[in-house]
Amino acid sequence: MALVAVILFVSLSISCDKQSERVTAFSHVKLVPMTCETVMEDQTVLVEGETIVAVGGSGALSIPEGARVIDGQGAYLMPGLADMHMHTRQAWDDRDVWPVHPLHLYLANGVTTVRDFAPQGSPLTYALAWRDEVRAGTRDGPTILASGRLLYASPLDDPAGVVRRNHDLGFDFVKPYSYLSAEDYQEAVAAAEELGMYASGHIPYAVGLEGALHQGMDEVAHVEELLFEFIDIERDQELSPEGWLSHVMATALAQWDLASPSILTDVQAEEADTLMRIVDQLRSADIPVCTTMVIDDVIQRKLFHLAAFTGRPENGYLPSEYRESLKRGEEKHQVQFRGVEDLAAFKHDMDLWILDGLRRGGVWLVLGTDAGTGGMGIVPGYSVHDELRILLENGFTPYEAIATGTVNAAIVVERMTGEGNFGTIEEGKRADLILVQDNPLVDVTTVRAPLGVMAAGRWYARETLVEMIEPAGGSAAGKE
């Protein structure tokens, strides 16, 4: 009987310890719930496992005995951010290629959800393995959603078959690309709709926006995709990817007199009705658009402010091979826009004009950055703050900018998977949280230095985050 009593005592003790480890209380925080544009003073948030189980005033909501208490001391608690357009690479696991694992860079920058547009590696299912490991808690990182094999260029032997294989493997959505024929695109999107798979990607040159929406596109993967609606593309062609790029660039250069000092204002005045039509089409179809404005931003920096760009500390997190190609002038965009730098500048300004039109027209936008490939100079995690900065510089309020990476992102994921249970701080939502020093609805830059991050119920204090992004060998990022 004595032995039985000891066993019962130990069992109960272990059970209580596990329970206390699973309950976390954020006390005395100023809450930014993102359910509306407000700050709630002196709140307590209880998290059990990966779920928010209670939210209330610190004087009214009791904290369970044995819970881990994180005293906010008046700091602000907001939802974690989502990068809804990024790319994983299997080489992320290789410290000889990436000094720090980008999944850690995301966490350190307050990103608790990422959506992978076409993983690259063999087997392709590595992205699903990472997704499952993060869910199980055996890998540190944000929640991952992933597309499967990219539907890149026609001819495809079996577009519907590619979609079915992606579905059967367990990928979350499919990504059509720019170089599909109208026939292949139609077959792929029809298969996705039949299987209940979400389709987000580029607008194929052979299809155009109107055709893509008619066929059932669920989301446009970049704001910059809409720029091609203003170029007189001959869509009824069968071209290779290189052929399409040459055709589009040559057509744009012939159509627009970039030497004219008034070219931007002239084109925007002439095309105002076209922009309105695009906005009406997207709003009527209830189609979201990923922002990814940081692409244009880094292109400008690489082409026109190279010394300042290469001197960014966060660039030390990029593969050394990329940094060397940049120094040699052989980086992707340096080559692509060589001799037509004015086209890159014009594209940048036009994309911002389109973004403004989408915002004013009520098209809903989701935060994305296109980071992760290692080949464009867009640093995972850090790029989210660049994207937010660009949105703020172009008419978004802090609340509107943050909503693209929280509330709006959750709506998209709900459409994709039926489980968009994040993006706001409410009972029942996944505990994706960022603790920051200042009010993000006044100063979004406070999110660049989180006091701590909780991803699906796992808490990472600032000290832990700093350690996680220390490169192999102990050298500070950016110091070469």
VENNOR-V61185 format. One line per field, one symbol per residue. ss: DSSP state (a for helix, b for strand, c for the rest). phi: phi as a letter, one per 20 degrees, with the letter a starting at -180 (. if undefined). burial: 1 if it has 9 or more other C-alpha atoms within 8 Angstrom, else 0. A space follows every 50 residues. Layout:
ss = ???
phi = ???
burial = ???
This chain:
ss = caaaaaaaaaaaaaaaaaaaaabbbbbbbbbbcccccccbbbbbbbbbcc bbbbbbbccccccccccbbbbccccbbbbcbbbbbbccbaaaaccccccc caaaaaaaccbbbbbbcccbcccccaaaaaaaaaaaccccccbbbbbccc bbbcccccaaaaaaaaaaacccbbcbbbbccaaaaaaaaaaaaaaccbbb bccccccaaaaaaaacccbbccaaaaaaaaccccccccccaaaaaaaaaa aaaaacccccccaaaaaaaacaaaaaaaaaaaaaaccbbbcccaaaaaaa aaaacaaaaaccaaaaaccaaaaaaaaacccaaaaaccccaaaaaaaaaa aaaaaaaaaaacccbbccccbccccccccccaaaaaaaaaaaaccccaaa aaaaccaaaaaaaaaaaccccccccccccbccbbbbcccccccaaaaaac cbbbbccbbbbaaaaaaacccccccccccc
phi = .ffffffffffffffffffffedcdedldeedfmfaebcdfldccdccmd dfdacaffedeeegfnffddeflnfddcffeceebbcecgfgfeffddgc fgffffgfdnedbcceemfcrcfffgffffgfffffnecfrffddbedff eebeedfbgffffffgfffofeaccfdfdefgfffgffffffffemefcc afeggfdmfgfffffogeaefbgffffffedffefecdcfgfffffffff fffffdeffffdgfffffffdgffffffffffffeldfcfflffgfffff ffedbfffffefgfffeegffffffffemdfgffffdfncgfffffggff ffffgfffffenfedcfbcmfofndcndegnfffffffgffffcnffgff ffffdcfffffffgffcnceebncdbgnefedccecfdfffdcfffffcf frcddlneecfgffffffdffgnnfffned
burial = 00000000000000001001111111111111110000011111111101 11111111001000001100010011111111111111110100101111 11111111111111111110100111110110110000001111111111 11110000110111011000111111111111011111111110001111 11111111100110111111111011101010100000010001001100 11100001000011000100100011001111100011111111111111 11101100100101111111011011000110111010001011111111 11011111101011111111111101111111111111011100010110 11111111111111110001111111101111111110110011011101 111111100111001101111000001100
